Amino acid sequence: MAEDSLTSRATNRRDVLLPGRVRSFASDHRALIVSLLFALLSGGIYYYSGFQETAQNNFVRLADAFLDGRVDMGPSAPQLEAFIELAYNDGKGYIIPPPWPAIIMLPLVAVWGVGVNQVLISAILGGVTVATVFNVTRSLSQKIWTQIWLTVLVAFGTVFWFTAANGAVWFFSHTVAVLFLFLAVYFTLGRRNALMAGLCLGAAFWTRQPTILTLPFFLIIFSDDWLRWEAERPLWKRINWEPLLLLGSGVGVFVLASFWYNMVRWGTPLDASQHHLPERVLAQPWFNHGPFDPRYISRHVVVFFEGAPRARSEEPYFLSNNYGSAIWVTTPAFLWALFAGWRDRRVVLVAVTLLLVATGIVVSKTMSGLWDSDWYTYQFPRHLNILPFYIVIAMALWFGRKDKFVMACWAAILPTALMLFTFAGTGWVQFGYRFQLDFMPFLFLLTAYAMGPDLKWHHKALIALSVLLNLWAILWIYQFEPNHTFDIAQWTSF
């Protein structure tokens, strides 16, 4: 009787505090409510953890130029060049990145002019991205806590946090591109719609052009819709052209718009911005082979696999590496992506051993700075210390080759990364390696797929470690770093 009475009182209190209609609404609209909470929480954290304003508001300036009927910066170009990098043609200065971020801000700039806070918009779009990620995770797992953990990984365990909180110049482009990449993934894995997936991928392309190389992911995943597996029929009779045309039309709208925009600026349909930089920039030693060249790959490889914070024998003992950190340093959880599709535990053990050797070398070199050791500056011949990473990536491709989802993700990651590696710059002043954001959604998908629908304690530990590392960087760079290295007046694309 006593237990029944306690249960009854607890039920009555619950009904008073949370009426049945409210509980019913919350149950029926749980995804919407969690999405809104993620958007508000992450957007607020992004804004208040960063600088909250920037002088490098290039897309606000570009939107203002569009409203004035121009695609160039007009007579203000010489003054703007002091804090916004421009490319020049026929004496006119142009904003370098593609214009889609400026286009989506046109209504705001039309009302409030160049006073629009680009960092605030970046934080808001970052929050929308996190909400989109949560809805993507619903197609990966039915467990709400798995969905939440995976969403937290992207929101606060990757360099997306630093990027969305920055909101300046190239970082704003990355924020917008990641949003539309995740929207494209949502319309592929969640609410399946080839046209919308194509439009979102096209929007990502007109924001960060390397993202177009992720197209194979969408072609492979949509292959169930456009390719009939009937071996006895000729290939051309097995193809259903409608999904391909819808996907291609969505992307094509933005590709054609890009061609027109470049014709207006450069007289060629292809983007020639990097070839029209000021001579003082093109004359720098890092441009010794032009804007793009395969000989630049080694520069990126060092940052991508070896970059790490700097340790010192005096306070502060650890400093963020302003020129980039390895992707596994900023997001250790992404190492799990390498094991998507693996089944043999003995092979996994071999791969883990190789990764421990490779990462152990980087960690030991970093920590040696605490004792002013020369080990920190030692350079391995031909970067032999990176070889274990190459071996494990090759193993990942081999053991995942029969899994369509795994190969679709790798088909997006590898061509995009290789193209980015041929660029003269590695991202310049940054936390982590910002170029990873052009393929990060697919690295995340691999990670989530490898972890499975029911996360174990070690998965959560890696996610928590990723969040802590990014929190440290955010606090140090945006809040505690005395010189505010990232709040520089003169900006460069490298």
DRENROVEX-936988 format. One record per residue (C-alpha): residue in one letter; x, y, z. Coordinates in steps of 0.5 Angstrom, whole numbers, padded with zeros to 4 digits. Layout:
N
> A/X/Y/Z
...
END
This chain:
494
> M/0000/0000/0000
> A/0006/0005/0002
> E/0009/0004/-0005
> D/0003/0005/-0009
> S/0001/0011/-0005
> L/0009/0014/-0007
> T/0008/0012/-0014
> S/0001/0015/-0014
> R/0004/0022/-0011
> A/0010/0022/-0016
> T/0005/0021/-0022
> N/0001/0027/-0019
> R/0007/0031/-0019
> R/0009/0029/-0026
> D/0002/0031/-0028
> V/0002/0038/-0025
> L/0009/0039/-0027
> L/0008/0036/-0034
> P/0001/0035/-0036
> G/-0001/0030/-0041
> R/-0001/0034/-0047
> V/0006/0037/-0046
> R/0009/0030/-0045
> S/0005/0027/-0051
> F/0007/0033/-0056
> A/0014/0032/-0053
> S/0014/0025/-0055
> D/0011/0026/-0062
> H/0016/0032/-0063
> R/0022/0029/-0060
> A/0027/0030/-0066
> L/0024/0037/-0067
> I/0025/0039/-0060
> V/0032/0036/-0059
> S/0034/0040/-0066
> L/0032/0046/-0064
> L/0036/0045/-0057
> F/0042/0044/-0061
> A/0041/0049/-0065
> L/0040/0054/-0060
> L/0046/0052/-0055
> S/0051/0051/-0060
> G/0050/0057/-0064
> G/0050/0061/-0057
> I/0056/0057/-0055
> Y/0060/0059/-0062
> Y/0058/0066/-0061
> Y/0060/0067/-0054
> S/0066/0063/-0054
> G/0069/0067/-0060
> F/0071/0074/-0062
> Q/0064/0076/-0063
> E/0066/0081/-0068
> T/0071/0081/-0074
> A/0074/0086/-0079
> Q/0075/0081/-0084
> N/0067/0081/-0086
> N/0069/0080/-0093
> F/0062/0077/-0095
> V/0058/0083/-0092
> R/0062/0087/-0096
> L/0061/0083/-0102
> A/0053/0083/-0101
> D/0053/0090/-0100
> A/0057/0091/-0107
> F/0051/0086/-0110
> L/0046/0090/-0108
> D/0050/0096/-0111
> G/0050/0093/-0118
> R/0057/0091/-0117
> V/0061/0084/-0116
> D/0068/0088/-0115
> M/0069/0092/-0109
> G/0069/0099/-0112
> P/0073/0105/-0110
> S/0074/0102/-0103
> A/0078/0096/-0105
> P/0085/0100/-0103
> Q/0082/0101/-0096
> L/0079/0094/-0096
> E/0086/0091/-0098
> A/0089/0093/-0091
> F/0084/0087/-0088
> I/0081/0083/-0093
> E/0085/0080/-0098
> L/0083/0081/-0106
> A/0084/0079/-0113
> Y/0085/0084/-0118
> N/0083/0084/-0126
> D/0083/0091/-0130
> G/0084/0095/-0124
> K/0078/0092/-0120
> G/0079/0088/-0113
> Y/0075/0082/-0112
> I/0073/0078/-0106
> I/0077/0071/-0107
> P/0072/0066/-0105
> P/0066/0064/-0108
> P/0060/0068/-0107
> W/0054/0064/-0104
> P/0055/0066/-0097
> A/0054/0073/-0099
> I/0048/0071/-0103
> I/0045/0068/-0097
> M/0046/0074/-0093
> L/0043/0079/-0098
> P/0037/0080/-0094
> L/0040/0082/-0088
> V/0045/0087/-0091
> A/0039/0090/-0095
> V/0036/0092/-0088
> W/0042/0093/-0084
> G/0048/0095/-0089
> V/0055/0093/-0088
> G/0054/0093/-0080
> V/0051/0086/-0080
> N/0055/0082/-0076
> Q/0058/0076/-0080
> V/0061/0073/-0073
> L/0054/0072/-0071
> I/0051/0070/-0077
> S/0057/0065/-0077
> A/0055/0062/-0070
> I/0047/0062/-0072
> L/0049/0058/-0079
> G/0053/0053/-0074
> G/0048/0052/-0070
> V/0043/0050/-0076
> T/0049/0046/-0078
> V/0049/0042/-0071
> A/0041/0041/-0072
> T/0042/0038/-0079
> V/0048/0033/-0076
> F/0043/0031/-0071
> N/0038/0029/-0076
> V/0043/0026/-0080
> T/0045/0021/-0074
> R/0038/0019/-0074
> S/0039/0015/-0080
> L/0045/0012/-0077
> S/0042/0010/-0070
> Q/0035/0009/-0067
> K/0038/0010/-0060
> I/0037/0018/-0058
> W/0043/0018/-0053
> T/0048/0015/-0059
> Q/0045/0021/-0064
> I/0046/0026/-0058
> W/0054/0023/-0057
> L/0055/0023/-0065
> T/0052/0030/-0065
> V/0056/0033/-0060
> L/0062/0030/-0063
> V/0061/0034/-0069
> A/0059/0041/-0065
> F/0064/0041/-0060
> G/0069/0035/-0062
> T/0072/0038/-0069
> V/0075/0044/-0071
> F/0068/0046/-0074
> W/0067/0049/-0067
> F/0073/0054/-0068
> T/0071/0055/-0075
> A/0064/0057/-0073
> A/0066/0062/-0067
> N/0071/0065/-0072
> G/0067/0068/-0077
> A/0072/0071/-0081
> V/0074/0071/-0088
> W/0075/0064/-0090
> F/0073/0061/-0084
> F/0066/0063/-0086
> S/0066/0060/-0092
> H/0068/0053/-0089
> T/0062/0054/-0084
> V/0057/0055/-0090
> A/0060/0049/-0094
> V/0059/0044/-0088
> L/0052/0046/-0087
> F/0050/0045/-0094
> L/0054/0039/-0094
> F/0051/0036/-0088
> L/0044/0038/-0091
> A/0046/0034/-0098
> V/0048/0028/-0093
> Y/0041/0029/-0090
> F/0037/0029/-0097
> T/0041/0023/-0098
> L/0041/0018/-0092
> G/0035/0021/-0089
> R/0029/0025/-0093
> R/0032/0022/-0099
> N/0031/0027/-0105
> A/0036/0027/-0111
> L/0034/0034/-0113
> M/0035/0037/-0106
> A/0042/0033/-0105
> G/0044/0036/-0111
> L/0042/0043/-0110
> C/0045/0043/-0103
> L/0052/0040/-0106
> G/0052/0045/-0111
> A/0051/0051/-0106
> A/0057/0048/-0102
> F/0061/0048/-0108
> W/0059/0055/-0110
> T/0062/0056/-0103
> R/0068/0052/-0102
> Q/0070/0049/-0109
> P/0073/0043/-0107
> T/0067/0040/-0104
> I/0065/0038/-0111
> L/0069/0032/-0111
> T/0065/0029/-0106
> L/0060/0028/-0111
> P/0062/0020/-0112
> F/0059/0019/-0105
> F/0052/0021/-0107
> L/0052/0018/-0114
> I/0054/0011/-0110
> I/0049/0012/-0105
> F/0043/0014/-0110
> S/0046/0008/-0114
> D/0040/0004/-0112
> D/0035/0009/-0115
> W/0039/0010/-0122
> L/0042/0003/-0123
> R/0038/-0004/-0124
> W/0043/-0010/-0122
> E/0040/-0014/-0128
> A/0047/-0017/-0131
> E/0043/-0020/-0137
> R/0041/-0013/-0140
> P/0046/-0008/-0143
> L/0048/-0003/-0138
> W/0045/0003/-0142
> K/0038/-0001/-0141
> R/0039/-0002/-0133
> I/0040/0006/-0132
> N/0034/0010/-0129
> W/0036/0017/-0131
> E/0031/0021/-0127
> P/0035/0021/-0121
> L/0041/0022/-0124
> L/0038/0028/-0128
> L/0035/0031/-0121
> L/0042/0030/-0118
> G/0046/0033/-0124
> S/0041/0039/-0124
> G/0041/0041/-0117
> V/0049/0041/-0118
> G/0049/0044/-0125
> V/0045/0050/-0123
> F/0051/0052/-0118
> V/0056/0050/-0123
> L/0053/0054/-0129
> A/0052/0060/-0124
> S/0059/0060/-0122
> F/0061/0060/-0129
> W/0058/0066/-0131
> Y/0060/0069/-0124
> N/0068/0068/-0126
> M/0066/0070/-0134
> V/0064/0077/-0131
> R/0071/0077/-0126
> W/0076/0074/-0130
> G/0073/0073/-0137
> T/0074/0065/-0136
> P/0069/0060/-0134
> L/0074/0057/-0129
> D/0075/0061/-0122
> A/0082/0064/-0123
> S/0082/0068/-0117
> Q/0089/0065/-0114
> H/0092/0067/-0121
> H/0090/0074/-0120
> L/0093/0075/-0113
> P/0097/0081/-0112
> E/0104/0081/-0114
> R/0107/0081/-0107
> V/0103/0075/-0105
> L/0105/0071/-0112
> A/0112/0073/-0110
> Q/0112/0069/-0104
> P/0117/0063/-0103
> W/0111/0059/-0101
> F/0108/0060/-0108
> N/0114/0058/-0112
> H/0111/0053/-0116
> G/0104/0057/-0117
> P/0098/0056/-0113
> F/0097/0049/-0115
> D/0102/0044/-0116
> P/0103/0036/-0113
> R/0110/0038/-0110
> Y/0106/0042/-0105
> I/0103/0035/-0102
> S/0109/0034/-0097
> R/0107/0041/-0094
> H/0100/0038/-0093
> V/0102/0031/-0091
> V/0106/0034/-0085
> V/0101/0038/-0082
> F/0095/0033/-0083
> F/0099/0027/-0080
> E/0104/0031/-0075
> G/0102/0037/-0073
> A/0101/0038/-0066
> P/0101/0043/-0060
> R/0108/0046/-0058
> A/0110/0044/-0051
> R/0115/0049/-0047
> S/0119/0048/-0041
> E/0116/0055/-0038
> E/0109/0057/-0037
> P/0105/0057/-0041
> Y/0107/0050/-0042
> F/0103/0048/-0048
> L/0101/0053/-0054
> S/0097/0052/-0060
> N/0100/0051/-0066
> N/0098/0057/-0070
> Y/0100/0053/-0077
> G/0096/0047/-0076
> S/0095/0041/-0072
> A/0094/0033/-0075
> I/0087/0031/-0075
> W/0087/0026/-0070
> V/0090/0031/-0065
> T/0084/0035/-0066
> T/0079/0030/-0066
> P/0082/0023/-0064
> A/0075/0020/-0065
> F/0076/0020/-0072
> L/0081/0015/-0072
> W/0075/0010/-0071
> A/0074/0012/-0078
> L/0079/0008/-0081
> F/0076/0001/-0078
> A/0069/0002/-0082
> G/0068/-0005/-0085
> W/0073/-0009/-0081
> R/0071/-0016/-0078
> D/0078/-0019/-0077
> R/0080/-0017/-0070
> R/0087/-0020/-0071
> V/0088/-0015/-0077
> V/0085/-0009/-0072
> L/0090/-0011/-0067
> V/0096/-0010/-0073
> A/0093/-0003/-0075
> V/0092/-0001/-0068
> T/0099/-0002/-0066
> L/0101/0002/-0073
> L/0097/0008/-0070
> L/0100/0007/-0063
> V/0107/0008/-0066
> A/0106/0013/-0071
> T/0102/0017/-0066
> G/0106/0016/-0060
> I/0112/0019/-0064
> V/0108/0025/-0065
> V/0106/0026/-0058
> S/0113/0024/-0055
> K/0116/0030/-0060
> T/0111/0034/-0057
> M/0112/0033/-0050
> S/0120/0033/-0051
> G/0119/0041/-0051
> L/0118/0041/-0044
> W/0125/0039/-0043
> D/0128/0043/-0048
> S/0130/0037/-0052
> D/0132/0037/-0059
> W/0127/0031/-0061
> Y/0122/0036/-0062
> T/0126/0039/-0068
> Y/0128/0032/-0071
> Q/0126/0031/-0078
> F/0125/0023/-0080
> P/0128/0022/-0087
> R/0122/0022/-0093
> H/0117/0023/-0087
> L/0118/0015/-0085
> N/0114/0016/-0079
> I/0108/0018/-0083
> L/0108/0011/-0086
> P/0104/0007/-0081
> F/0098/0012/-0083
> Y/0099/0010/-0090
> I/0099/0003/-0089
> V/0093/0003/-0084
> I/0089/0008/-0090
> A/0091/0002/-0095
> M/0088/-0003/-0090
> A/0082/0001/-0089
> L/0080/0001/-0096
> W/0082/-0006/-0097
> F/0078/-0009/-0092
> G/0072/-0004/-0093
> R/0072/-0005/-0101
> K/0066/-0010/-0100
> D/0061/-0005/-0096
> K/0058/0000/-0101
> F/0057/0006/-0095
> V/0064/0005/-0093
> M/0067/0006/-0100
> A/0062/0012/-0102
> C/0065/0015/-0096
> W/0072/0014/-0098
> A/0070/0016/-0105
> A/0068/0023/-0103
> I/0074/0024/-0098
> L/0080/0022/-0102
> P/0079/0026/-0108
> T/0078/0032/-0104
> A/0084/0031/-0100
> L/0088/0030/-0105
> M/0086/0036/-0109
> L/0087/0040/-0103
> F/0094/0038/-0102
> T/0096/0041/-0108
> F/0095/0048/-0106
> A/0100/0052/-0104
> G/0098/0054/-0097
> T/0096/0049/-0092
> G/0091/0054/-0088
> W/0096/0059/-0085
> V/0094/0061/-0078
> Q/0089/0056/-0076
> F/0087/0051/-0070
> G/0088/0044/-0073
> Y/0087/0043/-0081
> R/0081/0047/-0083
> F/0081/0044/-0090
> Q/0079/0038/-0087
> L/0072/0041/-0087
> D/0071/0040/-0094
> F/0071/0033/-0093
> M/0069/0032/-0085
> P/0062/0030/-0086
> F/0064/0024/-0089
> L/0070/0022/-0084
> F/0064/0023/-0079
> L/0060/0018/-0083
> L/0065/0013/-0083
> T/0067/0014/-0075
> A/0059/0014/-0074
> Y/0059/0007/-0078
> A/0065/0004/-0075
> M/0063/0006/-0068
> G/0056/0003/-0069
> P/0049/0004/-0067
> D/0050/0003/-0060
> L/0056/0007/-0057
> K/0061/0003/-0052
> W/0065/0007/-0047
> H/0071/0007/-0051
> H/0067/0011/-0056
> K/0065/0016/-0051
> A/0071/0017/-0048
> L/0074/0019/-0055
> I/0069/0023/-0056
> A/0070/0027/-0049
> L/0077/0027/-0051
> S/0076/0031/-0057
> V/0071/0036/-0054
> L/0076/0037/-0049
> L/0082/0038/-0054
> N/0077/0043/-0058
> L/0075/0047/-0051
> W/0082/0048/-0049
> A/0084/0051/-0056
> I/0078/0055/-0056
> L/0079/0058/-0049
> W/0087/0059/-0051
> I/0086/0062/-0057
> Y/0080/0066/-0056
> Q/0080/0068/-0049
> F/0087/0067/-0046
> E/0092/0068/-0051
> P/0095/0075/-0050
> N/0096/0077/-0057
> H/0090/0074/-0060
> T/0094/0071/-0066
> F/0088/0070/-0070
> D/0085/0077/-0069
> I/0090/0079/-0074
> A/0089/0086/-0078
> Q/0093/0083/-0085
> W/0090/0077/-0087
> T/0092/0072/-0092
> S/0089/0066/-0095
> F/0095/0061/-0093
END
